[in-house]
Amino acid sequence: MPRLKRLEVAAINITTELPHARERYLKLFHMLRDIRPWSIGQIARHERITIAFFGEDALSISGSLVRYTRIEKDAPWWDEEKRKTLLDEDGRPQPQVRDGVGANSRHINFHFLLDEHLLIFDTREISPKQLARGLAQMVSRDEFVKEFGQINITVEPNKDVLAQLLALPRKRTIKIMLSLPNGPDALETIGGRIKSRYEHMNLARVEERYVGQSEGEIVPDEELQATMGLAASNGYTEVEYIGERGKLEKMSTQEYPLRERKLCRDTEYWSSMRELAGKIVNFIRGRNGQQSSSN
């Protein structure tokens, strides 16, 4: 009987400026794959990430990113056997590889939903925070900003983090960064009304900071709670509060990524990833007051 393997996925929201159209996000991925010089993001000092390949259909893109170690061609190399640095007769480093070659390559499979502009990815080879950092660098080039405006990369937070933020004692400040979200928000919901208001003002991004009075704490009303919920999936919410030791502490949605897991066979890998993607989408829609679907 085939052995079951554990698949764990996380989600990253990729948000361009309006309009949120399938064709726009498809064009973004085509640029990431085809632009020259290659679009490469840095995730650590010598670690890089870039698009390897992908395929597409009417609703989604599935493919692979690649993580690798960029070796500085002209940096000194160490010979373990001889226990010395490899230098030429003039004392200069001896290159061992050509430019553009990276070691330790590892593939990161992903499934991107065009309507939700949500990237679901296998966490086996990278953390959500690392991937978000690399993607943000990949889309920061002038060519992308000119075509799509500012592109925001947000790690989707876990299911309980908003409730944890609201339950924090003695909240002193609440900071919200929100990119105008996508999705069929019903106008009778408070989230839908907030989104509609931002659209009428022609906003692409909102940054708000709430500061409590010197005595007491911030008590978020229904509208602020809804805005915090929207920002959880389309930016971030950060709360500063007085902790148990009487010191000012901080908690942010960015530090608690959403993860979904499943045991599956190798032959079920991609269908399992799509299934977990559907669960994540339904959770986000429910949190934002949108109608859930089975996906």
Secondary structure, 3 states (H helix, E strand, C coil): CCCCEEEEEEEEEEECCCCCCHHHHHHHHHHHHHCCCCCCEECCCCEEEEEEEEEECCCEEEEEEEEEEECCCCCCEEECCCCEEEECCCCCECCCCCCCCEEEEEEEEEEEECCCCEEEEEHHHCCHHHHHHHHHHHCCCHHHHHHHCCCEEEECECCCHHHHHHHCCCEEEEEEEEECCCCCCCCCCHHHHHHHHHHHCCCCEEEEEEECCCCCCCCCCHHHHHHHHHHHHHEEEEEEEECCCCCEEEEEHHHCECEEEEEECHHHHHHHHHHHHHHHHHHHHHHCCCCCCCC
